[in-house]
Amino acid sequence: MNLAHEPKHTYMFDEYEKDQLESQFDKIKFFSDVELGMSMQDMVLQHKVLSSIFMPVCSFDDSSAKNQNEEYVAAIEGIIYPWFGVNYRIDRIQFGTEHSSKDLVDHSREAVLHAQRLSNLFVDEARLSGNEFPFVSEEAAALAELNDRDAHLVQVPLIQSRDNLINSELYLF
């Protein structure tokens, strides 16, 4: 992956020095099952509303791209609010060992440490929220209701068929 900014100007990676983070990124094979992506350039220049809410933090390294602006966005974070997004599977790095030989997910020490760092950030930010349920059973019911909906399906642009919905994992706190 390639950084879009100095780590100290991001919230996701502000504890790293640039050379330390780039070295870590170079050691990890990031797994993404994304079929479509958005280039850094398109996010900033064509999607003005999106880029007023989120900033791209890093992109997937693509040796065929002329420059980093043509590479696909790998991670974003909110400009004002503590909203984060990664375009790769940090859950599979830590827990998805059953299909490693097929999907080539990196389970190296560096990959696990990276995934745990991001997971801890997401959980810590969620804990700052004042939202809570008075009873565990109400929270479980709300989560079950979310799973029953198609809220995790995203329509692919320019494709109108329901067969072309892409499953996207969203965790909202």
C-alpha positions in Angstrom: 0.0 0.0 0.0 1.0 3.6 -0.5 0.3 6.4 2.0 -1.5 9.4 0.7 -0.4 11.6 3.7 2.2 11.6 6.4 1.0 9.2 9.2 1.0 12.0 11.7 -1.7 13.7 9.6 -4.0 10.7 9.9 -5.9 9.3 12.8 -5.5 5.7 11.8 -1.7 5.7 11.7 -0.6 8.7 13.7 1.4 6.5 16.1 3.8 5.5 13.3 6.7 7.1 11.7 6.4 7.2 7.9 9.4 4.8 7.2 8.2 2.4 9.9 4.6 2.3 8.5 5.8 2.0 4.8 8.1 -0.9 5.9 5.2 -2.6 7.6 3.0 -2.1 4.5 5.7 -3.6 2.3 5.8 -6.8 4.4 2.0 -7.4 4.3 0.0 -8.9 1.4 -3.3 -7.2 1.7 -6.3 -9.4 0.8 -9.2 -7.6 -0.8 -12.1 -9.4 -2.6 -13.3 -6.1 -4.0 -14.4 -6.4 -7.6 -14.7 -2.6 -8.2 -12.7 0.2 -6.7 -12.4 4.0 -6.8 -9.2 5.7 -7.8 -7.7 8.3 -5.5 -8.2 10.9 -8.3 -11.9 10.0 -8.8 -12.6 10.1 -5.1 -11.2 13.6 -4.8 -12.2 15.2 -8.1 -15.4 13.4 -9.1 -17.1 12.6 -5.8 -17.1 16.0 -4.1 -19.6 15.1 -1.4 -17.8 11.9 -0.5 -14.4 13.7 -0.4 -15.8 16.4 1.8 -16.7 13.8 4.4 -13.8 11.3 4.0 -10.2 11.6 3.0 -8.2 8.8 1.4 -5.5 7.6 3.7 -3.7 5.1 1.4 -4.0 3.3 -1.8 -3.3 -0.2 -3.1 0.1 -0.4 -4.7 -0.4 -0.8 -8.5 2.7 -1.0 -10.6 0.7 -0.6 -13.8 -0.7 2.8 -12.6 1.1 6.0 -13.9 1.0 7.5 -10.4 -0.6 7.1 -7.0 -3.7 9.1 -8.1 -4.7 6.2 -10.4 -4.4 3.6 -7.7 -7.5 2.3 -5.9 -8.3 3.7 -2.5 -7.4 1.2 0.3 -8.4 3.1 3.4 -10.4 6.2 4.3 -11.1 8.2 7.4 -13.6 10.9 8.3 -12.4 14.5 8.0 -14.5 15.7 11.0 -16.1 12.6 12.5 -14.3 9.4 13.7 -15.4 7.3 10.7 -13.0 4.8 9.2 -13.1 2.4 6.3 -10.7 -0.2 4.9 -11.0 -1.9 1.6 -9.3 -5.1 2.7 -10.2 -7.8 5.1 -8.7 -7.3 8.5 -11.1 -9.9 9.9 -9.6 -12.6 7.7 -6.1 -11.7 8.7 -6.9 -12.6 12.3 -9.5 -15.3 12.0 -9.9 -16.6 8.4 -7.3 -19.3 8.5 -9.5 -22.1 7.1 -9.2 -21.0 3.4 -5.6 -19.6 3.5 -4.3 -21.8 0.8 -7.1 -20.7 -1.6 -7.4 -17.0 -0.9 -3.8 -16.4 0.1 -4.7 -14.2 3.1 -1.5 -13.1 4.9 -1.4 -14.4 8.5 2.1 -13.2 9.2 3.0 -11.5 12.5 3.1 -8.1 10.7 -0.3 -8.6 9.2 -1.9 -9.7 12.5 -0.4 -6.7 14.3 -1.7 -4.3 11.7 -5.2 -5.9 11.8 -5.2 -5.8 15.6 -4.1 -2.2 15.7 -7.0 -1.2 13.4 -9.5 -3.4 15.2 -8.5 -1.8 18.5 -8.9 1.7 17.1 -12.4 0.8 15.7 -13.5 -0.7 19.1 -12.0 2.1 21.1 -13.9 4.7 19.0 -17.1 2.7 19.3 -16.7 2.7 23.1 -16.7 6.5 23.1 -20.2 6.5 21.7 -23.0 7.3 24.1 -25.3 4.8 22.3 -26.2 1.9 24.4 -28.9 -0.6 25.0 -30.5 -1.1 28.4 -30.5 -4.9 28.0 -28.3 -7.3 26.1 -31.4 -9.0 24.7 -32.5 -5.7 23.0 -29.0 -5.3 21.5 -29.1 -8.8 20.2 -32.6 -8.2 18.6 -31.3 -5.0 17.0 -28.3 -6.9 15.5 -30.5 -9.7 14.3 -32.8 -7.2 12.6 -29.8 -5.6 10.8 -28.7 -9.0 9.6 -32.2 -9.7 8.1 -32.1 -6.6 6.0 -30.3 -6.0 2.7 -28.4 -3.1 4.3 -25.1 -4.8 3.5 -25.8 -5.0 -0.2 -24.5 -2.3 -2.4 -25.7 -1.6 -5.9 -22.9 -1.6 -8.4 -23.0 1.7 -10.4 -24.4 1.3 -14.0 -25.7 -2.2 -13.3 -29.4 -2.3 -12.5 -30.0 -6.0 -11.8 -30.4 -7.3 -8.2 -28.1 -10.2 -9.3 -25.3 -7.7 -9.4 -25.5 -6.6 -5.8 -22.2 -6.8 -4.0 -22.0 -8.0 -0.4 -20.3 -5.4 1.7 -19.5 -5.8 5.4 -20.4 -2.7 7.4 -20.0 -2.2 11.1 -21.8 0.8 12.4 -21.5 2.0 16.0 
